[in-house]
Amino acid sequence: MLDDRKLRILAAVVNEYIVTGEPVGSKTIAALPDIRVSPATIRNDMAMLEQLGYLEQPHTSAGRIPTYSGYKLYIEQLMPQRKLSPEETAMLDEVFSIDDPTEDALIESASKALAQITNCAAVSANLSPQFSVIAKVDAIPTGKHMYVLLMITSSGNIRNKMCRLEFDLTNDQLSFFTEYMTKNLSGVSVDSLSEETIEKLAQAMGAYTVTLTPLMKGIIELAKGFMKSDVHVSGEKNLLARTDISAEDVMDFLEQKNEFSELLGQSFGDLKVLFGEDGNFVISNSSMIVSPFKKKGRTAGTLGLIGPLRLDYAKVIPYIEYLTEKISDFLSEDTDDVLPALEDKDGEN
């Protein structure tokens, strides 16, 4: 256990390093009003903090800088608690003043604002579609033997898939398909839709089973698409412009970003801070702060920030917490009956 003095010295080193970016020496800490001990005592304590893995000395005669462990302890126990000013809350509230406040548009607006305000990159993943219910399934002819299979959820999310059949469907077959889907899938939750369910529905179509089964198989693929959590990044140029973060690491992350949806899911429950050392996060010398937002008490996605390791956590964390709380409030309103004409850019082809 660290005593109170060592904790205060560690907090002071982190605070100074965040501001200056330079290794912090004992004389700098001794000059602070709340550290009332000699530089020699501070050097001894800093040496102990280094032995414990909370500080490191980049050069022989230089001061110390925080390690990953030092940052973690600082964020968990030592970081000053800060409330947003009225001006800051008014600025963040502007994020939600959009003409078409659908779920995706709202999250996108919050992500872009967070990236702009912090000069970092914002990252988000919306899981809400997979917790929605199916509102409509339709098949639209687009050419010889070609049909667009369309699925719309109660929250207005849309996915589509191009299907090629061996023959053209008659108007009666198309009408039956639409009516059958409405009767059997309308109001069914996306996350409960399984291949077994679709197979049973296909077998129950009688004379239409053979002709419409290819479309039924497409439905399960659309449902699986809703179950995926696409990761969206805003402000990636902010990271690429930094000299303390590897541009190659950033590019690797952007190319693989959808593979990190599970990593974002680790925040399901509370705000979490991850560092570049955390194995499966590929950007070295960086940090990622992610916080969940909820829909009617159920986790619906995450919003977060990717920035340098030397980040003003006490300043940016309240931004993320405020935005996710506001998104949760919006998503928990009774908007499920609204089906905006929104075309999902991630629809399958």
N, C-alpha and C positions, 0 to 999 in steps of 0.2 A: 504493500500500500504506500502511496505517496503522501507525504504530509502536506499540509495546506500551503506552506511556503514554496515547495517544489511545484505544486500545481499552479500557483500564481506565477511563478517564473516561466513555466511551460506556456501558460496562456499568453504571457507578455511576449515571449519569443515568437509565437505564432502570429499574434497581432502585428508585431513590428515587421515580421517577414512578409506578411500579406501586403502591407503598405509599401515597403521599400524594395522588396525583392533581393535584398542583400543579406548575407549572413549577419546574425545579431551577436554582438559582443556583450560582455558582462557590464562594461561601463554604460552602455545604452540602457540596459535593464536597471542598473543602480540609479539612474537619473529619473526613473519613473516615480511619481508621488506615492504609489501604493506598495512599492518595494523598498522597505526600510532596513536593508542590510548592506554590508560592504560588498564591493566588487569581488573580493577574494571569496567570500561566502557564496556569492552567486556563481562564481567559476566552479566551485566545488559541487554545487547543486546541479549545474549544467553538465558537469562531467558525469555525475550519477545518472542524470536523465539520458545521457548518451549511452552509458553502459546498459541501461534498461531498454534501449531501443526507441526512445521517443524523440531524440535529437541526433543529428549527425554533424560532423565537422568536415566540410568539403575541402578545406585547405589546412595545412599544419598550423598556421598562425592566425587563421580567420576565426570568426564567430561560428555559431551553430545555426542550423536550419532544421525545421521539423521533418520527421520521417512520416511514412504512411501511418504508422502507429500513433505518432504524435498528433497528427491531424484527426485521427479517429477519436482519441481521447478528448481532444479539444472540442470537437463537435458534440460528442455525447455528454460531456460534463462541464466544460469550461467556457464555451462560447457565450458571449453576452446575449441576453434575450432582448429582442428589438421589436417594437411595434411599428407598423406602417404609419406614416403621417397622413393627414387628410388629403394632401396633394397627391401622394402616391396612390392611395385607394381610388381617388377620382381618376387618375391616369389609367389604372388597371381596369376600372369600370368601363372605360371607353372601349375596351376589347369586346364587350358584349353588346355594343350598340351597332349591330349589323342588320341589314335589311332582311336577310333570310336565315334566321338563327336555327338552322338544322344542327344536329349533333356534330357532324363532320366539319361544317363551316365554323361552328363555335370553337372546336378544338384547334382547328387550323389557325383561327384568328388569335387564340391565346398563345399558341406556339410561336407565331411570327412576332407577336408583341414581346414575349419573353426573350426571344433571341435579340431583338432590337434593343431592349432596355438593358440587358446584361452584357451585350457585345460578345455573347457566346453562341453556342448552337442549342436549339431546343429540340427535344425528342418526345414523341407521343405515340401511343398505341391505343386504338379504340376497340375495346372488346364488346361494346354494347350490342352490335348487330347479332352476335351469337346468342344473346339473351333475349332477343326480340321474338315475336311470333310472326308467322307467315301471313301476309295480308293478301297476296295475289300471286298466282302462277299462270303464265300464259305462253303460248307458242305463236310466233308471228312469221308467216311465210316471207322470205326475202328473195327467192329465186328458185330455179328448178332444183327440187329435192333439198332445198336449203331452208332452215328455220332458225329463228332466234328464240331461244328458251329464256324466259324472263322470270325472275323471282324478286318480289318486293316485300320488305318486312314492315312491321307496324311503325318502326321508327323512321321510315322513309329511305332506308338503304336499299340499293338496287344492285343486283348482279345479273349478268347475262352470259349466255354461252351459245356459240354457233353449233348447230347440229346438222349433219348431212344424213339424209335418209336415202333408201334405195328407190323410193317412189314418192310421188306427191300425195299429200293427204287431201281428202275431200273436205268440203265445208262441214259436213256432218261429223266427220272424225275430229276436226279441230274444235267444233262446238262441244262435242262430248268431252274432249280432253279438258277444256277450260272449266266446264261445269263439274266434272269429276274431281278436278284439283280443288276447286272452290269448296266443294262438299266435304272433302276428306283432309285437306291440308290447311284450310283457312283457320287461323287461330292456334295452330300447332306451333310449339316453340321450336326454333331452329336447332337448338342444342339437343333436342330429343329425337330429331329425325335421323333414322338409321337405314342402312341398306336393307335390313330385314323388313322394316316398315314399308319401304318402297316396293320391295319384292312382293309382299302380300297384297299391296294395292294393285300392282300390275296383274297379278294372277286373278284378282277379283273383277277385272274389266271384261271378262268373257270374250266375246267376239273381237274386241278391240285390243286384246293383249298383244298379239303379234305385231300389229302395225304401230302401236304406241309405246311399246317397251323401250325403244331407243331414247325417246323423250324422257321416260321415267328414269332411266339411268343418268341422264343429264341432270335431273333434279338433285340427286344425291351429290353430284359433283358441285353444284351450286351451293348446297348446304355446307359442304366441306369448305368451300371458299369463305363462307361467312364465319366458319369456326377458326380460320386463320387470323392472327393478329398482325396486320401490316404495320411496320414501324415507319413513321414519317419524321424527317429531320428538316428543321428550318434554321437558316443562318449558318450553314456549313462553311460559307466563305469566311466567317469570323474565325473559325478554327484554322483554316488553311492560311490565314494571314499572320498567325502567331508564330513567333520564333522559338517559343519554349515547348511547342508540341510538334511532333513529327508529322509532316504533311503526308508522308507515305502511310503512317498509321491511320490518319484520318480517312484517306482514300480507301484503305482496306476495310475500315468500319462501314463506310458508305456503301461499298459493294456487297457487304455481308449483313447489312442492317436488319433485314427481316429474320436472320438467324438469332437475333438478340431479343426477340419477343419474350422468350422464357426468362432471360436475365431481367428484363423490365418487370416481369411478373413477380420477381422476388420482393417487390415493394407492396404487394397486395396485403394490406393491413396497416401500413404506416409508411411515413417518409423514410427513405433509405439513401445512404451515400455510399457509392462504390468508387474504388480507385483503380488506376491503371495496373496495379499489381494483382488485382483480383482475377487472375488466371484467364477467365473467359471474356474479359473486357480488353480489347486489343489496342486501345490508345494509351501509350505509356505517358507518364508525367501528367496525367489528367485525372479529373474526377467527374462522376456522373451522379447527379442528385435526381431521384425519381420519387414521385408521390402519386398515390392512387386517387382517382375520382370515382364516385359511386352513383348508381342509379337506383333510387328507392332502396337504399341500404345494401345494395349488392355491388361489388367492385365491377366497374364498367370499362376501365382502362387506366392508363398512366400518362402523366405529363412530367417532363423533367428537363434537365439542363446538363449539357456536356461542356466543360470548361477546363482551364488549367488547374493543376494541383494547387497553385497559389491563387486561391479564389476567396473573395470576401463572403464566406458562408453565412455570416450573421446578417448580411444584407440581402442576399439572393434567396435564401431559404424562405423568408416570409413572403416573397413574391410568389414562389411556387405554391406554398400552402394556401395563400389567398385565392389564386387562380383555380386550383383544384377544388376548393370549397365552393366557389361560385359556379364552376362547371357542374358539380354535384347537385347544387340547388336547381340549376336549369334542367338537368336530365331527370330530376325527380318530380318535375311538374307533370301534370296530366296532359302530355302532348302525344300520346300513343296513337290517337285517332287521326293525326295529321299525316298525310302522305304527300310531301312536296315532290314536285317533278324534278327529282335530282338524279343525274346520271352518274353512276359510280365509275370513276376513272380506272378502277382496278378490276372492272368486269372482264371475264375471261372470253377469249376468242377461240 
